[in-house]
Amino acid sequence: MEISDPPDLGPELLFLSECLVAISQQEYRNALKIASAGLQSLLRAEVPVDAHHLASGFYLAVNYLESSLEIAEKEQVREHSQEIKQLRCSFCGKEPKEVENMIAGPGVFICDGCIGICNGILESGRNTV
């Protein structure tokens, strides 16, 4: 989801347009920094700002952020589902339904059968390298 042409909120609220662009690029921390800096600038300014205009701009940003996060969360769930479908023991290739237990490591999985084989090797004192 990208905003190629953010709404014109006026020069004093330009930071909210920049915030929307950052949200559209999934740069959420940057969007927060932009919003914070913009608000600090408004607080230091001697120029009065229309509260309704400011509230409308923030309402737009918050709603856009919410919809952007919902999309990102759905994508995360979809990716996680695909990872689960591809889950196999990294040593024998068995799927979870073929074994009793599967232990996950960083990017690898090992089933209870392979753990049993490893335990047998360790107990026998054989060096298999």
Chimera marker file (.cmm) of the C-alpha trace (Angstrom):
<marker_set name="trace">
<marker id="1" x="0.000" y="0.000" z="0.000" r="1" g="1" b="0" radius="0.5"/>
<marker id="2" x="1.656" y="3.238" z="-1.124" r="1" g="1" b="0" radius="0.5"/>
<marker id="3" x="0.611" y="6.835" z="-1.127" r="1" g="1" b="0" radius="0.5"/>
<marker id="4" x="2.142" y="8.384" z="-4.226" r="1" g="1" b="0" radius="0.5"/>
<marker id="5" x="0.203" y="11.630" z="-3.860" r="1" g="1" b="0" radius="0.5"/>
<marker id="6" x="-0.478" y="12.389" z="-0.174" r="1" g="1" b="0" radius="0.5"/>
<marker id="7" x="-3.308" y="14.779" z="0.610" r="1" g="1" b="0" radius="0.5"/>
<marker id="8" x="-2.541" y="18.486" z="0.893" r="1" g="1" b="0" radius="0.5"/>
<marker id="9" x="-2.900" y="19.321" z="4.569" r="1" g="1" b="0" radius="0.5"/>
<marker id="10" x="-1.402" y="22.788" z="4.332" r="1" g="1" b="0" radius="0.5"/>
<marker id="11" x="2.172" y="23.946" z="4.947" r="1" g="1" b="0" radius="0.5"/>
<marker id="12" x="1.931" y="23.828" z="8.754" r="1" g="1" b="0" radius="0.5"/>
<marker id="13" x="0.835" y="20.176" z="8.613" r="1" g="1" b="0" radius="0.5"/>
<marker id="14" x="3.197" y="19.040" z="5.856" r="1" g="1" b="0" radius="0.5"/>
<marker id="15" x="4.766" y="16.675" z="8.378" r="1" g="1" b="0" radius="0.5"/>
<marker id="16" x="1.541" y="14.628" z="8.407" r="1" g="1" b="0" radius="0.5"/>
<marker id="17" x="1.787" y="14.091" z="4.638" r="1" g="1" b="0" radius="0.5"/>
<marker id="18" x="5.391" y="12.947" z="5.135" r="1" g="1" b="0" radius="0.5"/>
<marker id="19" x="4.181" y="10.690" z="7.937" r="1" g="1" b="0" radius="0.5"/>
<marker id="20" x="1.612" y="9.088" z="5.588" r="1" g="1" b="0" radius="0.5"/>
<marker id="21" x="4.309" y="8.424" z="2.992" r="1" g="1" b="0" radius="0.5"/>
<marker id="22" x="6.505" y="6.763" z="5.640" r="1" g="1" b="0" radius="0.5"/>
<marker id="23" x="3.566" y="4.594" z="6.750" r="1" g="1" b="0" radius="0.5"/>
<marker id="24" x="2.894" y="3.581" z="3.149" r="1" g="1" b="0" radius="0.5"/>
<marker id="25" x="6.515" y="2.417" z="2.909" r="1" g="1" b="0" radius="0.5"/>
<marker id="26" x="6.135" y="0.467" z="6.183" r="1" g="1" b="0" radius="0.5"/>
<marker id="27" x="8.674" y="2.753" z="7.871" r="1" g="1" b="0" radius="0.5"/>
<marker id="28" x="6.663" y="2.962" z="11.077" r="1" g="1" b="0" radius="0.5"/>
<marker id="29" x="9.437" y="4.233" z="13.364" r="1" g="1" b="0" radius="0.5"/>
<marker id="30" x="10.303" y="6.912" z="10.834" r="1" g="1" b="0" radius="0.5"/>
<marker id="31" x="6.613" y="7.895" z="10.683" r="1" g="1" b="0" radius="0.5"/>
<marker id="32" x="6.616" y="8.308" z="14.470" r="1" g="1" b="0" radius="0.5"/>
<marker id="33" x="9.789" y="10.416" z="14.361" r="1" g="1" b="0" radius="0.5"/>
<marker id="34" x="8.278" y="12.630" z="11.649" r="1" g="1" b="0" radius="0.5"/>
<marker id="35" x="5.047" y="13.060" z="13.625" r="1" g="1" b="0" radius="0.5"/>
<marker id="36" x="6.942" y="13.828" z="16.840" r="1" g="1" b="0" radius="0.5"/>
<marker id="37" x="9.226" y="16.376" z="15.185" r="1" g="1" b="0" radius="0.5"/>
<marker id="38" x="6.242" y="17.998" z="13.461" r="1" g="1" b="0" radius="0.5"/>
<marker id="39" x="4.329" y="18.314" z="16.708" r="1" g="1" b="0" radius="0.5"/>
<marker id="40" x="7.372" y="19.784" z="18.471" r="1" g="1" b="0" radius="0.5"/>
<marker id="41" x="7.695" y="22.307" z="15.676" r="1" g="1" b="0" radius="0.5"/>
<marker id="42" x="4.013" y="23.247" z="16.019" r="1" g="1" b="0" radius="0.5"/>
<marker id="43" x="4.404" y="23.692" z="19.771" r="1" g="1" b="0" radius="0.5"/>
<marker id="44" x="7.356" y="26.060" z="19.267" r="1" g="1" b="0" radius="0.5"/>
<marker id="45" x="5.650" y="28.035" z="16.482" r="1" g="1" b="0" radius="0.5"/>
<marker id="46" x="3.942" y="31.320" z="17.147" r="1" g="1" b="0" radius="0.5"/>
<marker id="47" x="1.459" y="30.631" z="14.343" r="1" g="1" b="0" radius="0.5"/>
<marker id="48" x="-1.912" y="29.296" z="15.496" r="1" g="1" b="0" radius="0.5"/>
<marker id="49" x="-3.055" y="26.019" z="13.944" r="1" g="1" b="0" radius="0.5"/>
<marker id="50" x="-6.673" y="25.127" z="13.300" r="1" g="1" b="0" radius="0.5"/>
<marker id="51" x="-7.395" y="22.337" z="15.808" r="1" g="1" b="0" radius="0.5"/>
<marker id="52" x="-10.006" y="20.782" z="13.529" r="1" g="1" b="0" radius="0.5"/>
<marker id="53" x="-7.541" y="20.685" z="10.627" r="1" g="1" b="0" radius="0.5"/>
<marker id="54" x="-4.871" y="19.128" z="12.876" r="1" g="1" b="0" radius="0.5"/>
<marker id="55" x="-7.311" y="16.547" z="14.283" r="1" g="1" b="0" radius="0.5"/>
<marker id="56" x="-8.476" y="15.644" z="10.755" r="1" g="1" b="0" radius="0.5"/>
<marker id="57" x="-4.884" y="15.107" z="9.632" r="1" g="1" b="0" radius="0.5"/>
<marker id="58" x="-4.067" y="12.902" z="12.604" r="1" g="1" b="0" radius="0.5"/>
<marker id="59" x="-7.302" y="10.985" z="12.179" r="1" g="1" b="0" radius="0.5"/>
<marker id="60" x="-6.288" y="10.232" z="8.591" r="1" g="1" b="0" radius="0.5"/>
<marker id="61" x="-2.776" y="9.164" z="9.674" r="1" g="1" b="0" radius="0.5"/>
<marker id="62" x="-4.043" y="6.909" z="12.485" r="1" g="1" b="0" radius="0.5"/>
<marker id="63" x="-6.596" y="5.201" z="10.222" r="1" g="1" b="0" radius="0.5"/>
<marker id="64" x="-4.001" y="4.718" z="7.499" r="1" g="1" b="0" radius="0.5"/>
<marker id="65" x="-1.548" y="3.282" z="10.028" r="1" g="1" b="0" radius="0.5"/>
<marker id="66" x="-4.207" y="0.896" z="11.335" r="1" g="1" b="0" radius="0.5"/>
<marker id="67" x="-5.071" y="-0.422" z="7.873" r="1" g="1" b="0" radius="0.5"/>
<marker id="68" x="-1.378" y="-0.696" z="6.961" r="1" g="1" b="0" radius="0.5"/>
<marker id="69" x="-0.667" y="-2.707" z="10.131" r="1" g="1" b="0" radius="0.5"/>
<marker id="70" x="-3.637" y="-5.009" z="9.468" r="1" g="1" b="0" radius="0.5"/>
<marker id="71" x="-2.255" y="-5.779" z="6.015" r="1" g="1" b="0" radius="0.5"/>
<marker id="72" x="1.234" y="-6.371" z="7.444" r="1" g="1" b="0" radius="0.5"/>
<marker id="73" x="-0.153" y="-8.693" z="10.140" r="1" g="1" b="0" radius="0.5"/>
<marker id="74" x="-2.115" y="-10.723" z="7.562" r="1" g="1" b="0" radius="0.5"/>
<marker id="75" x="1.051" y="-11.054" z="5.476" r="1" g="1" b="0" radius="0.5"/>
<marker id="76" x="2.968" y="-12.231" z="8.553" r="1" g="1" b="0" radius="0.5"/>
<marker id="77" x="0.317" y="-14.861" z="9.319" r="1" g="1" b="0" radius="0.5"/>
<marker id="78" x="0.373" y="-16.028" z="5.691" r="1" g="1" b="0" radius="0.5"/>
<marker id="79" x="4.185" y="-16.312" z="5.721" r="1" g="1" b="0" radius="0.5"/>
<marker id="80" x="4.074" y="-18.205" z="9.030" r="1" g="1" b="0" radius="0.5"/>
<marker id="81" x="1.493" y="-20.620" z="7.594" r="1" g="1" b="0" radius="0.5"/>
<marker id="82" x="3.765" y="-21.288" z="4.633" r="1" g="1" b="0" radius="0.5"/>
<marker id="83" x="6.701" y="-21.923" z="6.981" r="1" g="1" b="0" radius="0.5"/>
<marker id="84" x="4.633" y="-24.454" z="8.915" r="1" g="1" b="0" radius="0.5"/>
<marker id="85" x="3.674" y="-26.206" z="5.674" r="1" g="1" b="0" radius="0.5"/>
<marker id="86" x="7.381" y="-26.506" z="4.787" r="1" g="1" b="0" radius="0.5"/>
<marker id="87" x="8.359" y="-27.764" z="8.220" r="1" g="1" b="0" radius="0.5"/>
<marker id="88" x="10.483" y="-30.924" z="7.952" r="1" g="1" b="0" radius="0.5"/>
<marker id="89" x="13.274" y="-32.511" z="9.927" r="1" g="1" b="0" radius="0.5"/>
<marker id="90" x="16.497" y="-31.018" z="8.601" r="1" g="1" b="0" radius="0.5"/>
<marker id="91" x="18.239" y="-34.401" z="8.942" r="1" g="1" b="0" radius="0.5"/>
<marker id="92" x="15.792" y="-37.043" z="7.658" r="1" g="1" b="0" radius="0.5"/>
<marker id="93" x="13.174" y="-34.893" z="5.896" r="1" g="1" b="0" radius="0.5"/>
<marker id="94" x="10.172" y="-36.244" z="7.801" r="1" g="1" b="0" radius="0.5"/>
<marker id="95" x="7.148" y="-34.014" z="8.330" r="1" g="1" b="0" radius="0.5"/>
<marker id="96" x="5.611" y="-33.350" z="11.774" r="1" g="1" b="0" radius="0.5"/>
<marker id="97" x="2.743" y="-35.759" z="11.083" r="1" g="1" b="0" radius="0.5"/>
<marker id="98" x="5.296" y="-38.578" z="10.605" r="1" g="1" b="0" radius="0.5"/>
<marker id="99" x="7.009" y="-38.085" z="13.991" r="1" g="1" b="0" radius="0.5"/>
<marker id="100" x="6.025" y="-37.638" z="17.624" r="1" g="1" b="0" radius="0.5"/>
<marker id="101" x="8.065" y="-34.496" z="18.339" r="1" g="1" b="0" radius="0.5"/>
<marker id="102" x="9.845" y="-31.835" z="16.294" r="1" g="1" b="0" radius="0.5"/>
<marker id="103" x="12.267" y="-29.380" z="17.873" r="1" g="1" b="0" radius="0.5"/>
<marker id="104" x="12.979" y="-26.078" z="16.154" r="1" g="1" b="0" radius="0.5"/>
<marker id="105" x="16.318" y="-24.333" z="16.089" r="1" g="1" b="0" radius="0.5"/>
<marker id="106" x="17.403" y="-21.220" z="14.212" r="1" g="1" b="0" radius="0.5"/>
<marker id="107" x="16.358" y="-22.188" z="10.682" r="1" g="1" b="0" radius="0.5"/>
<marker id="108" x="16.510" y="-25.949" z="11.348" r="1" g="1" b="0" radius="0.5"/>
<marker id="109" x="14.302" y="-28.690" z="12.764" r="1" g="1" b="0" radius="0.5"/>
<marker id="110" x="15.100" y="-32.091" z="14.241" r="1" g="1" b="0" radius="0.5"/>
<marker id="111" x="12.642" y="-34.915" z="14.907" r="1" g="1" b="0" radius="0.5"/>
<marker id="112" x="12.582" y="-37.283" z="17.872" r="1" g="1" b="0" radius="0.5"/>
<marker id="113" x="13.866" y="-40.136" z="15.684" r="1" g="1" b="0" radius="0.5"/>
<marker id="114" x="16.989" y="-38.240" z="14.710" r="1" g="1" b="0" radius="0.5"/>
<marker id="115" x="17.485" y="-37.147" z="18.308" r="1" g="1" b="0" radius="0.5"/>
<marker id="116" x="17.382" y="-40.828" z="19.288" r="1" g="1" b="0" radius="0.5"/>
<marker id="117" x="20.043" y="-41.643" z="16.700" r="1" g="1" b="0" radius="0.5"/>
<marker id="118" x="22.183" y="-38.735" z="17.979" r="1" g="1" b="0" radius="0.5"/>
<marker id="119" x="21.794" y="-39.906" z="21.577" r="1" g="1" b="0" radius="0.5"/>
<marker id="120" x="22.874" y="-43.407" z="20.524" r="1" g="1" b="0" radius="0.5"/>
<marker id="121" x="25.976" y="-42.030" z="18.837" r="1" g="1" b="0" radius="0.5"/>
<marker id="122" x="26.844" y="-39.910" z="21.881" r="1" g="1" b="0" radius="0.5"/>
<marker id="123" x="26.308" y="-42.833" z="24.288" r="1" g="1" b="0" radius="0.5"/>
<marker id="124" x="28.523" y="-45.142" z="22.239" r="1" g="1" b="0" radius="0.5"/>
<marker id="125" x="31.329" y="-42.605" z="22.203" r="1" g="1" b="0" radius="0.5"/>
<marker id="126" x="31.814" y="-42.994" z="18.452" r="1" g="1" b="0" radius="0.5"/>
<marker id="127" x="33.183" y="-40.073" z="16.517" r="1" g="1" b="0" radius="0.5"/>
<marker id="128" x="31.203" y="-39.776" z="13.283" r="1" g="1" b="0" radius="0.5"/>
<marker id="129" x="32.834" y="-36.606" z="11.894" r="1" g="1" b="0" radius="0.5"/>
<link id1="1" id2="2" r="1" g="1" b="0" radius="0.2"/>
<link id1="2" id2="3" r="1" g="1" b="0" radius="0.2"/>
<link id1="3" id2="4" r="1" g="1" b="0" radius="0.2"/>
<link id1="4" id2="5" r="1" g="1" b="0" radius="0.2"/>
<link id1="5" id2="6" r="1" g="1" b="0" radius="0.2"/>
<link id1="6" id2="7" r="1" g="1" b="0" radius="0.2"/>
<link id1="7" id2="8" r="1" g="1" b="0" radius="0.2"/>
<link id1="8" id2="9" r="1" g="1" b="0" radius="0.2"/>
<link id1="9" id2="10" r="1" g="1" b="0" radius="0.2"/>
<link id1="10" id2="11" r="1" g="1" b="0" radius="0.2"/>
<link id1="11" id2="12" r="1" g="1" b="0" radius="0.2"/>
<link id1="12" id2="13" r="1" g="1" b="0" radius="0.2"/>
<link id1="13" id2="14" r="1" g="1" b="0" radius="0.2"/>
<link id1="14" id2="15" r="1" g="1" b="0" radius="0.2"/>
<link id1="15" id2="16" r="1" g="1" b="0" radius="0.2"/>
<link id1="16" id2="17" r="1" g="1" b="0" radius="0.2"/>
<link id1="17" id2="18" r="1" g="1" b="0" radius="0.2"/>
<link id1="18" id2="19" r="1" g="1" b="0" radius="0.2"/>
<link id1="19" id2="20" r="1" g="1" b="0" radius="0.2"/>
<link id1="20" id2="21" r="1" g="1" b="0" radius="0.2"/>
<link id1="21" id2="22" r="1" g="1" b="0" radius="0.2"/>
<link id1="22" id2="23" r="1" g="1" b="0" radius="0.2"/>
<link id1="23" id2="24" r="1" g="1" b="0" radius="0.2"/>
<link id1="24" id2="25" r="1" g="1" b="0" radius="0.2"/>
<link id1="25" id2="26" r="1" g="1" b="0" radius="0.2"/>
<link id1="26" id2="27" r="1" g="1" b="0" radius="0.2"/>
<link id1="27" id2="28" r="1" g="1" b="0" radius="0.2"/>
<link id1="28" id2="29" r="1" g="1" b="0" radius="0.2"/>
<link id1="29" id2="30" r="1" g="1" b="0" radius="0.2"/>
<link id1="30" id2="31" r="1" g="1" b="0" radius="0.2"/>
<link id1="31" id2="32" r="1" g="1" b="0" radius="0.2"/>
<link id1="32" id2="33" r="1" g="1" b="0" radius="0.2"/>
<link id1="33" id2="34" r="1" g="1" b="0" radius="0.2"/>
<link id1="34" id2="35" r="1" g="1" b="0" radius="0.2"/>
<link id1="35" id2="36" r="1" g="1" b="0" radius="0.2"/>
<link id1="36" id2="37" r="1" g="1" b="0" radius="0.2"/>
<link id1="37" id2="38" r="1" g="1" b="0" radius="0.2"/>
<link id1="38" id2="39" r="1" g="1" b="0" radius="0.2"/>
<link id1="39" id2="40" r="1" g="1" b="0" radius="0.2"/>
<link id1="40" id2="41" r="1" g="1" b="0" radius="0.2"/>
<link id1="41" id2="42" r="1" g="1" b="0" radius="0.2"/>
<link id1="42" id2="43" r="1" g="1" b="0" radius="0.2"/>
<link id1="43" id2="44" r="1" g="1" b="0" radius="0.2"/>
<link id1="44" id2="45" r="1" g="1" b="0" radius="0.2"/>
<link id1="45" id2="46" r="1" g="1" b="0" radius="0.2"/>
<link id1="46" id2="47" r="1" g="1" b="0" radius="0.2"/>
<link id1="47" id2="48" r="1" g="1" b="0" radius="0.2"/>
<link id1="48" id2="49" r="1" g="1" b="0" radius="0.2"/>
<link id1="49" id2="50" r="1" g="1" b="0" radius="0.2"/>
<link id1="50" id2="51" r="1" g="1" b="0" radius="0.2"/>
<link id1="51" id2="52" r="1" g="1" b="0" radius="0.2"/>
<link id1="52" id2="53" r="1" g="1" b="0" radius="0.2"/>
<link id1="53" id2="54" r="1" g="1" b="0" radius="0.2"/>
<link id1="54" id2="55" r="1" g="1" b="0" radius="0.2"/>
<link id1="55" id2="56" r="1" g="1" b="0" radius="0.2"/>
<link id1="56" id2="57" r="1" g="1" b="0" radius="0.2"/>
<link id1="57" id2="58" r="1" g="1" b="0" radius="0.2"/>
<link id1="58" id2="59" r="1" g="1" b="0" radius="0.2"/>
<link id1="59" id2="60" r="1" g="1" b="0" radius="0.2"/>
<link id1="60" id2="61" r="1" g="1" b="0" radius="0.2"/>
<link id1="61" id2="62" r="1" g="1" b="0" radius="0.2"/>
<link id1="62" id2="63" r="1" g="1" b="0" radius="0.2"/>
<link id1="63" id2="64" r="1" g="1" b="0" radius="0.2"/>
<link id1="64" id2="65" r="1" g="1" b="0" radius="0.2"/>
<link id1="65" id2="66" r="1" g="1" b="0" radius="0.2"/>
<link id1="66" id2="67" r="1" g="1" b="0" radius="0.2"/>
<link id1="67" id2="68" r="1" g="1" b="0" radius="0.2"/>
<link id1="68" id2="69" r="1" g="1" b="0" radius="0.2"/>
<link id1="69" id2="70" r="1" g="1" b="0" radius="0.2"/>
<link id1="70" id2="71" r="1" g="1" b="0" radius="0.2"/>
<link id1="71" id2="72" r="1" g="1" b="0" radius="0.2"/>
<link id1="72" id2="73" r="1" g="1" b="0" radius="0.2"/>
<link id1="73" id2="74" r="1" g="1" b="0" radius="0.2"/>
<link id1="74" id2="75" r="1" g="1" b="0" radius="0.2"/>
<link id1="75" id2="76" r="1" g="1" b="0" radius="0.2"/>
<link id1="76" id2="77" r="1" g="1" b="0" radius="0.2"/>
<link id1="77" id2="78" r="1" g="1" b="0" radius="0.2"/>
<link id1="78" id2="79" r="1" g="1" b="0" radius="0.2"/>
<link id1="79" id2="80" r="1" g="1" b="0" radius="0.2"/>
<link id1="80" id2="81" r="1" g="1" b="0" radius="0.2"/>
<link id1="81" id2="82" r="1" g="1" b="0" radius="0.2"/>
<link id1="82" id2="83" r="1" g="1" b="0" radius="0.2"/>
<link id1="83" id2="84" r="1" g="1" b="0" radius="0.2"/>
<link id1="84" id2="85" r="1" g="1" b="0" radius="0.2"/>
<link id1="85" id2="86" r="1" g="1" b="0" radius="0.2"/>
<link id1="86" id2="87" r="1" g="1" b="0" radius="0.2"/>
<link id1="87" id2="88" r="1" g="1" b="0" radius="0.2"/>
<link id1="88" id2="89" r="1" g="1" b="0" radius="0.2"/>
<link id1="89" id2="90" r="1" g="1" b="0" radius="0.2"/>
<link id1="90" id2="91" r="1" g="1" b="0" radius="0.2"/>
<link id1="91" id2="92" r="1" g="1" b="0" radius="0.2"/>
<link id1="92" id2="93" r="1" g="1" b="0" radius="0.2"/>
<link id1="93" id2="94" r="1" g="1" b="0" radius="0.2"/>
<link id1="94" id2="95" r="1" g="1" b="0" radius="0.2"/>
<link id1="95" id2="96" r="1" g="1" b="0" radius="0.2"/>
<link id1="96" id2="97" r="1" g="1" b="0" radius="0.2"/>
<link id1="97" id2="98" r="1" g="1" b="0" radius="0.2"/>
<link id1="98" id2="99" r="1" g="1" b="0" radius="0.2"/>
<link id1="99" id2="100" r="1" g="1" b="0" radius="0.2"/>
<link id1="100" id2="101" r="1" g="1" b="0" radius="0.2"/>
<link id1="101" id2="102" r="1" g="1" b="0" radius="0.2"/>
<link id1="102" id2="103" r="1" g="1" b="0" radius="0.2"/>
<link id1="103" id2="104" r="1" g="1" b="0" radius="0.2"/>
<link id1="104" id2="105" r="1" g="1" b="0" radius="0.2"/>
<link id1="105" id2="106" r="1" g="1" b="0" radius="0.2"/>
<link id1="106" id2="107" r="1" g="1" b="0" radius="0.2"/>
<link id1="107" id2="108" r="1" g="1" b="0" radius="0.2"/>
<link id1="108" id2="109" r="1" g="1" b="0" radius="0.2"/>
<link id1="109" id2="110" r="1" g="1" b="0" radius="0.2"/>
<link id1="110" id2="111" r="1" g="1" b="0" radius="0.2"/>
<link id1="111" id2="112" r="1" g="1" b="0" radius="0.2"/>
<link id1="112" id2="113" r="1" g="1" b="0" radius="0.2"/>
<link id1="113" id2="114" r="1" g="1" b="0" radius="0.2"/>
<link id1="114" id2="115" r="1" g="1" b="0" radius="0.2"/>
<link id1="115" id2="116" r="1" g="1" b="0" radius="0.2"/>
<link id1="116" id2="117" r="1" g="1" b="0" radius="0.2"/>
<link id1="117" id2="118" r="1" g="1" b="0" radius="0.2"/>
<link id1="118" id2="119" r="1" g="1" b="0" radius="0.2"/>
<link id1="119" id2="120" r="1" g="1" b="0" radius="0.2"/>
<link id1="120" id2="121" r="1" g="1" b="0" radius="0.2"/>
<link id1="121" id2="122" r="1" g="1" b="0" radius="0.2"/>
<link id1="122" id2="123" r="1" g="1" b="0" radius="0.2"/>
<link id1="123" id2="124" r="1" g="1" b="0" radius="0.2"/>
<link id1="124" id2="125" r="1" g="1" b="0" radius="0.2"/>
<link id1="125" id2="126" r="1" g="1" b="0" radius="0.2"/>
<link id1="126" id2="127" r="1" g="1" b="0" radius="0.2"/>
<link id1="127" id2="128" r="1" g="1" b="0" radius="0.2"/>
<link id1="128" id2="129" r="1" g="1" b="0" radius="0.2"/>
</marker_set>
